[in-house]
């Protein structure tokens, strides 16, 4: 039996799939219900809180409006009789049945208050004297009345009597000329008990009364009421100041909490009734309801899951019987008949399988008969083919030996040219290392010798104490340092230079090792009479260009030729063999360097320059290698890619480089061509490759 068709078992049965789908659907439905219910419940609860708060502050503000308007009317009427004989009778008539005014007085100079009326009942209840009531009317409040015409303030006493002060400025004019003949303040102290009772009736939200400055007039919290706390910086009061209408509900944040609030203005905007409740408190009932609903939903999901398990068993049992029968058939038991024990579509499928098994058994018997006849013919034909294959094999071996001998020369030439590039780079790098090491080592050795000689001379002259004494002397180079500090600075610099040189030598050795490995791969391919098998991998084009420039940088530096990569190189990816791409790139750069050197020999002041840049056009990446060398004649441009064509001496080239490079690039579905060249001006070659899309692992068309 074909291994690809062997039974691998059921990794995830239909029964489990049914259970998973059913559970997921139920969970999604319950989740959607919870999301919708949470949104609806919280929206309705928010509206309920807003309606409750709006009604509460509206009722309280209406009561305050009526109260203060009534007090204001009484003060106005009493003020009109101030100083007259009828004053006492009017005062007694106006105040005899009222229950809100505790104290009434007049202040002619806006400094002290003269009592006109006090409530004896209130004084007895709270044990308050006339002096204590008079002290509740401060000079500051009187000055506010004088300046602003009327003023409301928290006049609660230290003994715990909650009072609200209200006063107004009264001016009496001459009836003949309208000239003001007297100006005084009428003040009153109003019981806050009825207001506090109304504020305390709202158990759900916190409600309180503020004046126009944000100070508390009435608050259900007795401590805040007596302390005359200020809500001037409170966010809700700031919203109240910005309010354009008399009644408004707001949703605001303060700190890390969100609040639902209501604001109402009263008595010409001098009184603010505000109410606020945190969303966490407002939604407590909603959260409890959701919690209970989640428990109920969990019970429903569990029950549904159990029912689904029981139902899925009746669905999968016939399928399991069908699978068992098919496994027997797969093992060759063609006498098997499948009975699923049901009357649904699965039973129809089982009957179809039974008919197929019968047909399969008949077909296999016919096939076995045909195979027995074919075996004899195959054996005879196989014997004839073996004789012919042996003759063909001998001819192929002879032809292969001839072909190998014919291509040895070409392969050897190609290998020599390929070895030339890394070998030249290695020699150039080693020459630069030698010059750098010799230059730096001479300077550092001389400096070390000077330090050693100075220390030895100081030690010979005065022993260790003399040496220490000399170290403590100031330096001739820098008087702020001692000789010991100067020597330490020099030794530290030598140490840092050695570390830097060791790092540089390590990088140089890595470079030489990589180039040596390239040569080894080229030689191995020559030994096997074949090219190195391309290892196509994804590479960053920027990294590949940097590797190519790094290989040829030393050779360019020998003649002070500027070799650089353009700053706007496209960050694209290509799929190539790294060694073959570097070989092709270094071949082109070597040709460019040699072209620039020709021009340098003609003009010693000439500045050679080679620039590598890229462009992307319709899914193709182009690497442009441009030099300002001697250029190529139009006649030679036609022969550039011919085998063994070269304009260099035998020591400089073999004529195989461009041909090998083109073969490498075409193996990557790319190409190399001359873009333009002009004698005496320079040339530009182009390496073209398909852009590789790393995300989709698909080469762009």
C-alpha positions as CSV (number, residue, x, y, z in Angstrom):
1,X,0.0,0.0,0.0
2,X,1.2,3.5,-0.8
3,X,2.6,5.0,2.5
4,X,1.0,8.3,1.6
5,X,-2.4,6.7,1.9
6,X,-1.9,4.8,5.2
7,X,-4.3,5.5,8.1
8,X,-2.8,8.1,10.3
9,X,-5.6,8.1,12.8
10,X,-8.2,10.8,13.7
11,X,-6.4,13.8,15.2
12,X,-9.7,15.6,16.0
13,X,-12.9,13.8,15.7
14,X,-16.3,15.1,14.4
15,X,-17.7,14.6,17.9
16,X,-15.2,17.0,19.4
17,X,-15.6,19.4,16.6
18,X,-19.4,19.4,17.2
19,X,-18.9,20.0,20.9
20,X,-16.4,22.8,20.3
21,X,-18.6,24.6,17.7
22,X,-21.7,24.2,19.9
23,X,-19.8,25.5,23.0
24,X,-18.3,28.4,21.1
25,X,-21.7,29.5,19.6
26,X,-23.2,29.4,23.1
27,X,-20.3,31.3,24.6
28,X,-20.5,33.9,21.9
29,X,-24.2,34.3,22.3
30,X,-23.9,34.7,26.1
31,X,-21.0,37.1,25.7
32,X,-23.0,39.2,23.2
33,X,-25.9,39.2,25.6
34,X,-23.6,40.4,28.4
35,X,-22.1,43.1,26.3
36,X,-25.6,44.3,25.2
37,X,-27.1,44.0,28.7
38,X,-24.2,45.8,30.3
39,X,-24.5,48.6,27.8
40,X,-28.3,48.9,28.2
41,X,-28.3,48.5,32.0
42,X,-25.6,51.1,32.5
43,X,-27.3,53.5,30.1
44,X,-30.7,53.1,31.8
45,X,-29.0,53.4,35.2
46,X,-27.2,56.6,34.1
47,X,-30.5,58.1,32.9
48,X,-32.2,57.1,36.2
49,X,-29.4,58.7,38.2
50,X,-29.5,61.8,36.1
51,X,-33.3,62.0,36.5
52,X,-33.1,61.5,40.2
53,X,-30.3,64.1,40.7
54,X,-32.0,66.6,38.4
55,X,-35.3,66.3,40.3
56,X,-33.5,66.5,43.7
57,X,-31.4,69.6,42.9
58,X,-34.3,71.2,41.1
59,X,-36.6,70.8,44.2
60,X,-33.9,72.1,46.6
61,X,-33.1,75.1,44.3
62,X,-36.8,76.0,44.1
63,X,-37.1,75.9,47.9
64,X,-34.0,78.0,48.2
65,X,-35.3,80.4,45.6
66,X,-38.5,80.8,47.5
67,X,-36.8,81.1,50.9
68,X,-34.3,83.7,50.0
69,X,-36.8,85.7,47.9
70,X,-39.1,85.7,50.9
71,X,-36.3,86.9,53.2
72,X,-35.2,89.5,50.7
73,X,-38.8,90.9,50.5
74,X,-39.0,91.1,54.3
75,X,-35.6,92.9,54.5
76,X,-36.6,95.3,51.8
77,X,-39.9,96.1,53.5
78,X,-38.4,96.5,57.0
79,X,-35.6,98.7,55.5
80,X,-38.2,101.1,54.2
81,X,-39.5,101.7,57.8
82,X,-36.1,101.8,59.3
83,X,-35.8,104.8,61.6
84,X,-39.6,105.5,61.7
85,X,-42.0,105.1,64.5
86,X,-43.8,102.3,62.7
87,X,-40.7,100.2,62.5
88,X,-41.4,98.0,65.6
89,X,-44.9,97.3,64.6
90,X,-43.9,96.3,61.0
91,X,-41.1,94.2,62.2
92,X,-43.4,92.3,64.7
93,X,-46.0,91.9,62.0
94,X,-43.6,90.5,59.4
95,X,-41.7,88.2,61.6
96,X,-44.3,86.9,64.1
97,X,-45.3,83.8,62.1
98,X,-42.2,83.0,60.1
99,X,-39.9,80.1,61.2
100,X,-36.8,80.6,59.0
101,X,-35.2,83.9,60.2
102,X,-33.3,83.5,63.5
103,X,-31.7,86.9,63.6
104,X,-32.2,90.2,61.9
105,X,-30.2,93.3,62.3
106,X,-29.0,96.6,60.7
107,X,-25.4,97.9,60.2
108,X,-25.3,101.6,59.5
109,X,-21.5,101.8,59.1
110,X,-21.0,98.3,57.6
111,X,-18.8,97.3,60.6
112,X,-21.0,96.2,63.4
113,X,-24.6,95.0,63.6
114,X,-27.4,96.4,65.6
115,X,-30.0,93.7,66.5
116,X,-33.6,94.2,65.4
117,X,-34.9,90.7,66.0
118,X,-33.9,87.3,67.4
119,X,-35.7,84.0,67.7
120,X,-35.9,83.1,71.4
121,X,-37.0,79.6,70.6
122,X,-33.9,79.0,68.4
123,X,-31.6,80.5,71.0
124,X,-32.9,78.2,73.7
125,X,-32.7,75.2,71.4
126,X,-29.0,75.7,70.6
127,X,-28.1,77.8,73.7
128,X,-26.9,80.7,71.6
129,X,-26.6,84.2,72.9
130,X,-27.2,87.5,71.1
131,X,-23.4,88.2,71.0
132,X,-22.7,84.8,69.4
133,X,-25.3,85.5,66.7
134,X,-23.9,88.9,66.1
135,X,-20.4,87.4,65.7
136,X,-21.7,85.2,62.9
137,X,-22.0,88.4,60.9
138,X,-18.4,89.2,60.2
139,X,-17.0,92.6,59.1
140,X,-15.8,90.8,55.9
141,X,-19.4,89.8,55.1
142,X,-20.6,93.4,55.7
143,X,-18.0,94.7,53.3
144,X,-19.1,92.2,50.7
145,X,-22.7,93.5,51.1
146,X,-21.5,97.1,50.8
147,X,-19.5,96.3,47.6
148,X,-21.7,93.8,45.8
149,X,-25.1,95.0,47.0
150,X,-26.1,91.6,48.5
151,X,-24.2,88.6,49.9
152,X,-24.8,85.1,51.1
153,X,-22.4,83.2,53.4
154,X,-22.1,80.2,55.8
155,X,-22.8,81.7,59.2
156,X,-22.7,78.4,61.2
157,X,-21.6,79.1,64.8
158,X,-18.9,77.3,66.8
159,X,-21.5,75.8,69.0
160,X,-22.8,73.8,66.1
161,X,-25.8,75.8,65.0
162,X,-26.2,75.6,61.2
163,X,-27.0,79.0,59.8
164,X,-26.8,80.8,56.5
165,X,-26.3,84.6,56.4
166,X,-27.9,86.9,53.9
167,X,-27.7,90.6,53.7
168,X,-28.3,93.4,51.3
169,X,-27.2,97.0,50.8
170,X,-30.1,99.6,51.3
171,X,-29.9,103.2,50.2
172,X,-32.5,105.8,51.2
173,X,-32.9,108.8,48.9
174,X,-34.2,112.3,49.4
175,X,-37.7,112.3,48.0
176,X,-37.2,115.8,46.5
177,X,-33.8,115.6,44.7
178,X,-33.1,111.8,44.8
179,X,-29.9,112.3,46.7
180,X,-28.8,109.4,48.9
181,X,-29.1,110.5,52.4
182,X,-28.4,107.2,54.2
183,X,-26.8,103.8,53.3
184,X,-26.8,100.8,55.5
185,X,-26.9,97.0,55.5
186,X,-29.9,94.8,56.4
187,X,-28.7,91.4,57.5
188,X,-30.4,88.2,58.6
189,X,-29.4,84.7,59.8
190,X,-31.5,81.9,58.3
191,X,-31.9,78.4,59.8
192,X,-30.3,75.8,57.6
193,X,-32.1,72.9,59.3
194,X,-34.8,72.6,56.6
195,X,-32.3,72.7,53.8
196,X,-30.0,70.1,55.5
197,X,-33.0,67.8,56.0
198,X,-33.8,68.1,52.2
199,X,-30.1,67.3,51.4
200,X,-30.0,64.3,53.8
201,X,-33.1,62.8,52.2
202,X,-31.1,61.8,49.1
203,X,-29.4,58.6,50.3
204,X,-28.3,57.7,46.8
205,X,-26.3,60.8,45.8
206,X,-24.4,63.4,47.8
207,X,-26.1,66.8,47.5
208,X,-24.9,70.1,48.9
209,X,-25.3,73.9,48.5
210,X,-22.4,76.3,47.5
211,X,-22.2,80.0,47.2
212,X,-20.9,81.9,44.2
213,X,-17.3,81.5,45.5
214,X,-17.5,77.7,45.9
215,X,-17.8,77.8,49.7
216,X,-20.2,75.5,51.5
217,X,-23.6,77.0,52.6
218,X,-25.2,73.7,53.5
219,X,-23.8,70.2,53.6
220,X,-25.2,67.0,55.1
221,X,-21.7,66.3,56.6
222,X,-21.7,68.3,59.8
223,X,-17.9,68.5,59.9
224,X,-17.7,70.1,56.5
225,X,-20.7,72.4,57.4
226,X,-19.0,73.6,60.6
227,X,-15.5,73.9,59.0
228,X,-17.0,76.0,56.2
229,X,-15.1,74.0,53.7
230,X,-14.5,75.3,50.2
231,X,-15.1,73.4,46.9
232,X,-13.6,76.2,44.8
233,X,-11.1,73.8,43.1
234,X,-13.6,71.0,42.8
235,X,-14.3,69.9,39.2
236,X,-18.0,69.9,39.7
237,X,-18.0,73.6,40.9
238,X,-15.8,74.5,37.8
239,X,-18.5,72.9,35.6
240,X,-21.1,74.9,37.5
241,X,-19.4,78.2,36.8
242,X,-19.3,77.3,33.1
243,X,-23.0,76.5,33.1
244,X,-25.2,78.6,30.9
245,X,-28.6,77.2,32.0
246,X,-30.2,77.0,35.4
247,X,-30.4,73.2,35.5
248,X,-28.0,70.7,34.0
249,X,-26.6,67.1,34.4
250,X,-23.0,66.3,33.8
251,X,-20.6,63.3,33.5
252,X,-17.1,64.1,34.6
253,X,-13.8,62.7,35.8
254,X,-11.9,63.6,39.0
255,X,-8.8,61.8,39.8
256,X,-9.1,58.2,38.8
257,X,-13.0,58.1,39.3
258,X,-15.9,59.1,37.1
259,X,-18.9,60.8,38.5
260,X,-22.5,61.5,37.5
261,X,-23.6,65.0,38.7
262,X,-26.4,67.6,38.6
263,X,-26.2,71.4,39.0
264,X,-28.9,73.9,39.6
265,X,-28.6,77.7,40.0
266,X,-30.8,79.7,42.4
267,X,-31.4,83.2,43.5
268,X,-29.8,85.1,40.6
269,X,-26.9,82.7,40.3
270,X,-25.6,83.4,43.9
271,X,-26.5,79.9,45.1
272,X,-25.5,76.5,43.5
273,X,-27.2,73.3,44.4
274,X,-25.0,70.4,43.3
275,X,-25.3,66.6,43.5
276,X,-22.7,63.9,42.6
277,X,-22.4,60.2,42.8
278,X,-19.5,58.0,41.6
279,X,-20.2,55.6,38.8
280,X,-18.9,52.7,40.9
281,X,-21.6,53.4,43.5
282,X,-24.3,54.1,40.9
283,X,-23.6,50.8,39.1
284,X,-23.4,48.6,42.2
285,X,-26.9,47.2,41.5
286,X,-26.1,46.7,37.8
287,X,-22.9,44.8,38.7
288,X,-24.8,42.6,41.1
289,X,-27.3,41.8,38.4
290,X,-24.6,41.0,35.9
291,X,-22.9,38.8,38.5
292,X,-26.0,36.8,39.1
293,X,-26.7,36.6,35.4
294,X,-23.2,35.3,34.8
295,X,-23.7,32.5,37.3
296,X,-27.0,31.6,35.6
297,X,-25.3,31.7,32.2
298,X,-22.6,29.4,33.5
299,X,-25.2,26.9,34.6
300,X,-26.9,27.1,31.2
301,X,-23.6,26.6,29.3
302,X,-22.8,23.6,31.5
303,X,-26.2,22.1,31.0
304,X,-26.0,22.7,27.2
305,X,-22.5,21.2,27.1
306,X,-23.8,18.0,28.8
307,X,-26.7,17.8,26.4
308,X,-24.4,18.3,23.5
309,X,-22.1,15.5,24.7
310,X,-25.0,13.1,24.9
311,X,-26.4,14.1,21.5
312,X,-23.0,14.0,19.8
313,X,-22.6,10.4,20.7
314,X,-25.7,9.4,18.7
315,X,-24.2,11.4,15.8
316,X,-20.7,10.0,15.8
317,X,-21.5,6.3,16.5
318,X,-22.6,5.5,12.9
319,X,-19.6,7.4,11.6
320,X,-17.2,5.3,13.8
321,X,-18.7,2.1,12.4
322,X,-18.3,3.4,8.9
323,X,-14.6,4.3,9.6
324,X,-14.0,0.9,11.1
325,X,-15.3,-0.9,8.0
326,X,-13.2,1.3,5.7
327,X,-10.1,0.5,7.7
328,X,-10.7,-3.2,7.2
329,X,-11.1,-2.5,3.4
330,X,-7.9,-0.5,3.4
331,X,-6.1,-3.5,4.9
332,X,-7.4,-5.7,2.0
333,X,-10.4,-7.3,3.6
334,X,-12.7,-6.9,0.6
335,X,-15.3,-9.3,2.1
336,X,-16.3,-6.6,4.6
337,X,-19.9,-5.2,4.6
338,X,-20.7,-2.1,6.6
339,X,-23.9,-1.8,8.7
340,X,-24.2,1.5,10.6
341,X,-27.6,0.7,12.2
342,X,-29.3,4.0,11.2
343,X,-31.7,5.2,8.5
344,X,-30.2,8.6,7.7
345,X,-27.7,10.0,5.1
346,X,-24.9,8.0,6.8
347,X,-26.7,4.8,6.1
348,X,-27.0,5.8,2.4
349,X,-23.2,6.5,2.4
350,X,-22.5,3.1,4.0
351,X,-24.5,1.3,1.3
352,X,-22.6,3.2,-1.4
353,X,-19.3,2.0,0.2
354,X,-20.6,-1.6,0.2
355,X,-21.3,-1.4,-3.5
356,X,-17.9,0.2,-4.0
357,X,-16.2,-2.7,-2.0
358,X,-17.9,-5.3,-4.3
359,X,-16.7,-3.5,-7.4
360,X,-13.2,-3.0,-6.0
361,X,-13.0,-6.8,-5.2
362,X,-13.9,-7.6,-8.8
363,X,-11.5,-5.1,-10.2
364,X,-8.6,-6.4,-8.1
365,X,-9.2,-10.0,-9.3
366,X,-9.1,-8.8,-12.9
367,X,-6.0,-6.8,-12.3
368,X,-4.2,-9.7,-10.7
369,X,-4.9,-11.8,-13.7
370,X,-3.6,-9.1,-16.0
371,X,-0.5,-8.6,-13.8
372,X,0.4,-12.3,-14.0
373,X,0.5,-12.0,-17.8
374,X,2.5,-8.8,-17.7
375,X,5.2,-10.2,-15.4
376,X,6.4,-12.6,-18.0
377,X,6.6,-9.9,-20.7
378,X,8.3,-7.5,-18.3
379,X,11.0,-10.0,-17.4
380,X,11.8,-10.7,-21.1
381,X,11.9,-7.0,-21.9
382,X,14.0,-6.2,-18.9
383,X,16.7,-8.6,-19.9
384,X,16.9,-7.0,-23.4
385,X,17.1,-3.5,-21.9
386,X,19.9,-4.5,-19.5
387,X,22.0,-5.6,-22.4
388,X,21.3,-2.4,-24.3
389,X,21.9,-0.2,-21.2
390,X,25.3,-1.8,-20.6
391,X,26.4,-0.8,-24.2
392,X,25.0,2.7,-23.7
393,X,26.8,3.1,-20.4
394,X,30.1,2.1,-21.9
395,X,29.6,4.7,-24.7
396,X,28.6,7.4,-22.1
397,X,31.7,6.8,-20.0
398,X,34.0,7.2,-23.0
399,X,32.2,10.4,-24.0
400,X,32.3,11.8,-20.5
401,X,36.1,11.2,-20.3
402,X,36.5,13.0,-23.6
403,X,34.3,15.9,-22.5
404,X,36.1,16.2,-19.2
405,X,39.5,16.5,-20.9
406,X,38.1,19.1,-23.3
407,X,36.8,21.3,-20.5
408,X,39.8,21.0,-18.2
409,X,41.4,24.0,-19.9
410,X,38.4,26.2,-19.7
411,X,37.6,25.2,-16.1
412,X,41.2,25.8,-15.0
413,X,41.2,29.3,-16.6
414,X,37.9,30.2,-14.9
415,X,39.2,28.9,-11.6
416,X,42.4,30.9,-11.9
417,X,40.4,34.1,-12.6
418,X,38.0,33.4,-9.7
419,X,41.0,32.8,-7.3
420,X,42.6,36.1,-8.5
421,X,40.0,38.3,-6.9
422,X,40.1,37.0,-3.3
423,X,43.9,36.5,-3.5
424,X,44.4,40.1,-4.5
425,X,42.1,41.3,-1.7
426,X,44.1,39.2,0.8
427,X,47.4,40.6,-0.4
428,X,46.2,44.2,-0.3
429,X,44.7,43.7,3.2
430,X,48.0,42.1,4.5
431,X,50.1,45.0,3.0
432,X,47.9,47.5,4.8
433,X,48.1,45.6,8.1
434,X,51.9,45.5,7.8
435,X,52.1,49.2,7.2
436,X,49.8,50.0,10.0
437,X,51.4,47.7,12.5
438,X,55.0,48.9,11.7
439,X,53.9,52.5,12.0
440,X,52.1,52.2,15.3
441,X,54.6,49.8,16.9
442,X,57.5,52.1,16.2
443,X,55.8,55.0,18.0
444,X,54.6,53.0,20.9
445,X,58.0,51.1,21.3
446,X,59.8,54.5,21.4
447,X,57.5,55.9,24.0
448,X,57.8,52.8,26.2
449,X,61.6,52.9,25.9
450,X,61.5,56.6,27.0
451,X,59.4,55.8,30.0
452,X,61.6,52.7,30.9
453,X,64.8,54.7,30.6
454,X,63.5,57.6,32.7
455,X,62.4,55.2,35.5
456,X,65.7,53.2,35.4
457,X,67.7,56.4,35.6
458,X,65.6,57.8,38.5
459,X,65.9,54.4,40.3
460,X,69.7,54.3,39.8
461,X,70.1,57.8,41.1
462,X,67.9,57.6,44.2
463,X,66.5,54.2,44.6
464,X,62.8,53.6,45.0
465,X,62.4,56.7,47.1
466,X,64.1,58.8,44.4
467,X,61.9,57.2,41.8
468,X,58.8,58.1,43.8
469,X,60.1,61.6,44.3
470,X,60.6,62.1,40.6
471,X,57.1,60.9,39.9
472,X,55.7,63.6,42.2
473,X,57.3,66.4,40.2
474,X,55.2,68.4,37.8
475,X,55.2,67.4,34.2
476,X,57.1,69.6,31.7
477,X,54.3,69.0,29.1
478,X,51.4,69.8,31.5
479,X,52.2,71.5,34.8
480,X,48.8,70.5,36.2
481,X,49.9,66.9,36.2
482,X,52.7,65.0,37.9
483,X,55.3,62.9,36.0
484,X,53.5,59.8,37.4
485,X,50.1,60.9,36.0
486,X,51.8,61.7,32.7
487,X,53.3,58.2,32.5
488,X,50.0,56.6,33.5
489,X,48.3,58.6,30.7
490,X,50.9,57.5,28.2
491,X,50.7,53.8,29.3
492,X,46.8,54.0,29.2
493,X,47.0,55.4,25.7
494,X,49.4,52.6,24.6
495,X,47.1,50.0,26.2
496,X,44.0,51.4,24.3
497,X,46.0,51.5,21.1
498,X,47.0,47.8,21.6
499,X,43.4,46.9,22.2
500,X,42.2,48.7,19.1
501,X,45.0,47.1,17.1
502,X,44.1,43.7,18.4
503,X,40.5,44.3,17.4
504,X,41.5,45.5,14.0
505,X,43.9,42.5,13.5
506,X,41.0,40.2,14.4
507,X,38.8,41.8,11.8
508,X,41.6,41.6,9.2
509,X,42.2,37.9,10.0
510,X,38.5,37.3,9.7
511,X,38.6,39.0,6.3
512,X,41.6,36.9,5.2
513,X,40.0,33.7,6.5
514,X,36.8,34.4,4.6
515,X,38.7,35.1,1.3
516,X,40.8,31.9,2.0
517,X,37.6,29.9,2.3
518,X,36.4,31.3,-1.0
519,X,39.6,30.2,-2.7
520,X,39.2,26.8,-1.1
521,X,35.7,26.4,-2.5
522,X,36.9,27.5,-5.9
523,X,39.7,24.9,-5.8
524,X,37.4,22.2,-4.7
525,X,35.1,22.9,-7.6
526,X,38.1,22.7,-10.0
527,X,39.1,19.3,-8.5
528,X,35.6,17.9,-9.2
529,X,35.6,19.3,-12.7
530,X,32.4,21.2,-11.9
531,X,31.2,24.5,-10.6
532,X,30.3,25.0,-6.9
533,X,26.6,24.1,-6.4
534,X,24.7,27.4,-5.9
535,X,23.2,27.8,-2.4
536,X,20.4,30.2,-3.0
537,X,19.4,32.1,0.1
538,X,17.7,35.4,1.0
539,X,20.2,38.2,1.5
540,X,19.9,41.9,2.2
541,X,21.1,43.8,-0.9
542,X,22.7,46.5,1.3
543,X,24.8,43.8,3.2
544,X,25.9,42.1,-0.1
545,X,27.1,45.5,-1.5
546,X,29.0,46.2,1.7
547,X,30.7,42.8,1.5
548,X,31.7,43.5,-2.1
549,X,33.1,46.9,-1.3
550,X,34.9,45.6,1.8
551,X,36.7,43.0,-0.4
552,X,37.9,45.5,-2.9
553,X,38.4,48.5,-0.5
554,X,42.1,47.7,0.2
555,X,42.9,47.5,-3.5
556,X,41.2,50.8,-4.2
557,X,43.0,52.5,-1.2
558,X,46.4,51.6,-2.7
559,X,45.8,54.2,-5.4
560,X,43.7,56.6,-3.3
561,X,40.6,55.7,-5.3
562,X,37.4,56.6,-3.5
563,X,35.1,53.5,-3.4
564,X,31.8,54.1,-1.8
565,X,28.1,53.1,-1.7
566,X,25.5,55.7,-2.4
567,X,23.5,56.8,0.7
568,X,20.1,56.1,-0.8
569,X,20.6,52.4,-1.5
570,X,17.2,50.7,-1.5
571,X,16.7,48.3,1.5
572,X,15.5,45.4,-0.6
573,X,16.2,41.6,-0.5
574,X,17.4,39.3,-3.3
575,X,17.8,35.5,-3.5
576,X,21.3,34.6,-4.6
577,X,24.4,32.5,-3.8
578,X,26.5,34.8,-1.6
579,X,29.9,33.7,-2.9
580,X,28.9,33.9,-6.6
581,X,27.3,37.3,-6.1
582,X,30.5,38.6,-4.4
583,X,32.6,37.1,-7.2
584,X,30.5,38.8,-9.9
585,X,30.6,42.1,-7.9
586,X,34.3,42.1,-7.3
587,X,35.0,41.3,-11.0
588,X,33.1,44.5,-11.9
589,X,34.8,46.6,-9.2
590,X,38.2,45.2,-10.2
591,X,37.6,46.3,-13.8
592,X,36.5,49.7,-12.6
593,X,39.6,50.1,-10.4
594,X,41.9,49.2,-13.3
595,X,40.0,51.7,-15.6
596,X,40.5,54.5,-13.0
597,X,44.3,53.5,-12.6
598,X,44.8,54.0,-16.4
599,X,43.5,57.5,-16.0
600,X,45.6,58.1,-12.9
601,X,48.8,57.2,-14.8
602,X,47.8,59.8,-17.5
603,X,47.0,62.6,-15.0
604,X,48.6,62.5,-11.5
605,X,46.2,65.1,-10.2
606,X,43.1,63.1,-11.1
607,X,40.8,62.0,-8.3
608,X,39.5,58.5,-8.9
609,X,35.9,57.7,-7.8
610,X,33.7,54.6,-8.0
611,X,30.1,54.7,-6.7
612,X,27.8,51.8,-6.2
613,X,24.0,52.7,-6.2
614,X,20.7,50.9,-6.7
615,X,17.3,51.4,-8.2
616,X,14.1,49.3,-8.3
617,X,12.0,49.1,-11.5
618,X,8.9,46.9,-12.0
619,X,10.1,44.2,-9.5
620,X,13.7,44.2,-10.7
621,X,16.6,45.5,-8.7
622,X,19.5,47.2,-10.5
623,X,22.9,47.6,-9.0
624,X,24.8,50.5,-10.8
625,X,28.6,50.4,-10.7
626,X,29.9,53.7,-12.1
627,X,33.5,54.9,-12.4
628,X,35.2,58.0,-13.8
629,X,38.0,56.0,-15.4
630,X,39.3,55.8,-19.0
631,X,36.0,54.4,-20.4
632,X,35.5,51.8,-23.2
633,X,35.8,52.3,-26.9
634,X,32.7,51.6,-29.0
635,X,34.5,48.8,-30.8
636,X,35.4,47.0,-27.5
637,X,31.9,47.5,-26.1
638,X,30.6,44.9,-28.6
639,X,33.2,42.3,-27.4
640,X,32.9,42.7,-23.6
641,X,31.2,39.4,-22.9
642,X,33.1,37.3,-25.4
643,X,35.2,34.5,-23.9
644,X,38.9,35.4,-23.3
645,X,38.4,38.9,-24.6
646,X,40.5,41.4,-22.6
647,X,42.2,44.8,-23.0
648,X,44.6,44.1,-20.1
649,X,47.9,42.4,-20.0
650,X,48.3,38.7,-19.1
651,X,49.2,39.7,-15.6
652,X,46.1,41.8,-15.1
653,X,43.3,39.7,-16.8
654,X,42.3,36.5,-18.7
655,X,39.1,37.7,-20.4
656,X,37.0,35.3,-18.4
657,X,35.7,37.6,-15.6
658,X,32.7,39.2,-17.3
659,X,31.6,35.9,-18.8
660,X,31.7,34.1,-15.5
661,X,29.9,37.0,-13.7
662,X,27.2,37.0,-16.3
663,X,26.8,33.2,-16.0
664,X,26.4,33.6,-12.2
665,X,23.8,36.4,-12.5
666,X,21.8,34.5,-15.1
667,X,21.7,31.5,-12.8
668,X,19.8,33.9,-10.4
669,X,17.4,35.0,-13.2
670,X,19.4,38.2,-13.5
671,X,21.9,39.6,-15.9
672,X,24.9,42.0,-16.3
673,X,25.2,44.6,-19.0
674,X,27.0,47.8,-19.9
675,X,24.6,50.8,-19.4
676,X,26.8,53.4,-20.9
677,X,30.5,54.3,-21.4
678,X,32.5,57.1,-23.0
679,X,36.2,57.1,-23.6
680,X,38.0,59.4,-21.2
681,X,34.8,60.0,-19.1
682,X,34.0,56.6,-17.4
683,X,31.6,53.7,-17.6
684,X,28.6,52.3,-15.8
685,X,27.8,48.6,-15.6
686,X,24.5,47.3,-14.2
687,X,23.8,44.0,-12.3
688,X,20.1,43.2,-12.5
689,X,18.3,40.8,-10.2
690,X,14.7,40.0,-9.4
691,X,13.5,41.6,-6.2
692,X,12.6,39.0,-3.6
693,X,9.6,39.5,-1.4
694,X,10.6,38.1,2.0
695,X,7.0,38.3,3.4
696,X,5.4,36.1,0.9
697,X,8.5,34.1,-0.1
698,X,7.7,34.8,-3.7
699,X,10.0,36.4,-6.4
700,X,8.4,39.5,-8.0
701,X,7.6,39.0,-11.6
